[in-house]
Amino acid sequence: MPNFYLGLMSGTSLDGVDGVLVDFAPGESLPLQVRAHAHRAFASELASELLALNRSGADELHRAALAGNALARVCAAVVSDLLARCGVERHEVKAIGVHGQTVRHRPREFDATGYTLQLNSPALLAELAEIDVIADFRSRDVAAGGQGAPLVPAFHRAVFGRAGETVAVLNIGGISNLSALRADGNTIGFDCGPGNALMDLWCQRHRGEAFDRDGGWAASGKILPDLLSRMQAEHYFEQRPPKSTGRDLFNAEWLDLLLAGTSAQPQDVQATLAELTAWASAEAVQHYAADARHLLICGGGALNLHLMSRVAARVATKAVQRTDDWGLPATQVEAAAFAWLAKAFIERQPGNIASVTGAAGPRVLGALYPAG
């Protein structure tokens, strides 16, 4: 019997909403089957507003509410696309797991608990989609003393884990995060540092393009050792996990401060930013998954050929592959993870791994917005 869930993800890269329709009836090689994938890009106005809401500004509560509504409408369009592509009726889907758009991520700060904030309007999505919606996955982990991120390692363990073998999974979205699925059954996971966010920002600023296709612009430049060293001196890289980060740290202000007084060519800065992502990711793999024979890469960064080559050069003893080679396309992994988290909520199973996030223990994550 089919066991359908929908997963919707809008990540730090701010490129739009990815959605998958997942059947959790086991397939030939994985404990799930992705029946359909759809993507809707953000209108430029919405992308700009979501980026602006990462910082304090005028009338931001009003603007955030309207942005959440706009995001819900994009999500609803993705849901309709997915159902139409595979002929599944709404009543056949048990729930939608929707991440929302992270605009602030400050766990354990200010009052020792801190917060994480994902803009969303799950009530509106439930109205539009006419399917139960599970949202707000991160806040319960933060309330339990955790980082609220990353949440994907539990899913990576369920899908890519191998008995008696350490497998490393590197997700390169706007921020990069590592899941070390250790041979002894333990899982380590944390945010490595910037993924695509700074490279995209620089490409938009100097080329007017949303991203550096295939990493071709970065490949045309040369790495600037002094600039790279200043970037690597960021305290975040020295911290031990559990740890997580986002645009609260790795943003335009962070980059501009490091570039102040320099006259570097834009393509050389891009090459250096790509090397920073490759270095931070590879360092994480070498420290926490040194015995892994396989490094699986997913997220939008898996499509950046130059970045993939730089990561591979820095972990030369490992087989670097996209998750496509293990049965799940790189651009579908995060959305599938939130379908899995929705299923965990419905079944009242924990969605976090306390050793990853630092929470006081396993917790059921999410909040239910029933269909009308």
Stockholm file with secondary structure:
# STOCKHOLM 1.0

chainA/1-372         MPNFYLGLMSGTSLDGVDGVLVDFAPGESLPLQVRAHAHRAFASELASELLALNRSGADELHRAALAGNALARVCAAVVSDLLARCGVERHEVKAIGVHGQTVRHRPREFDATGYTLQLNSPALLAELAEIDVIADFRSRDVAAGGQGAPLVPAFHRAVFGRAGETVAVLNIGGISNLSALRADGNTIGFDCGPGNALMDLWCQRHRGEAFDRDGGWAASGKILPDLLSRMQAEHYFEQRPPKSTGRDLFNAEWLDLLLAGTSAQPQDVQATLAELTAWASAEAVQHYAADARHLLICGGGALNLHLMSRVAARVATKAVQRTDDWGLPATQVEAAAFAWLAKAFIERQPGNIASVTGAAGPRVLGALYPAG
#=GR chainA/1-372 SS CCCEEEEEECCTTCSEEEEEEEECSCCSSSSCEEEEEEEEECCHHHHHHHHHTTSCCTTHHHHHHHHHHHHHHHHHHHHHHHHHHHTCCGGGEEEEEECCEEEEEEETCTTTTEEEEEECCHHHHHHHHCSCEEECCSHHHHHTTSCCCCCHHHHHHHHHCBTTBCEEEEEESSEEEEEEECTTSCEEEEEEEESSHHHHHHHHHHHCCSSCGGGHHHHHSCCCHHHHHHHHTCGGGGCCSSCCCCTTTSSHHHHHHHHTTCCCCHHHHHHHHHHHHHHHHHHHHHHHCTTCSEEEEESGGGGCHHHHHHHHHHTTTSEEEEGGGGTSCGGGHHHHHHHHHHHHHHTTCCCCCHHHHCCSSCCCCCEEECCC
#=GC SS_cons         CCCEEEEEECCTTCSEEEEEEEECSCCSSSSCEEEEEEEEECCHHHHHHHHHTTSCCTTHHHHHHHHHHHHHHHHHHHHHHHHHHHTCCGGGEEEEEECCEEEEEEETCTTTTEEEEEECCHHHHHHHHCSCEEECCSHHHHHTTSCCCCCHHHHHHHHHCBTTBCEEEEEESSEEEEEEECTTSCEEEEEEEESSHHHHHHHHHHHCCSSCGGGHHHHHSCCCHHHHHHHHTCGGGGCCSSCCCCTTTSSHHHHHHHHTTCCCCHHHHHHHHHHHHHHHHHHHHHHHCTTCSEEEEESGGGGCHHHHHHHHHHTTTSEEEEGGGGTSCGGGHHHHHHHHHHHHHHTTCCCCCHHHHCCSSCCCCCEEECCC
//
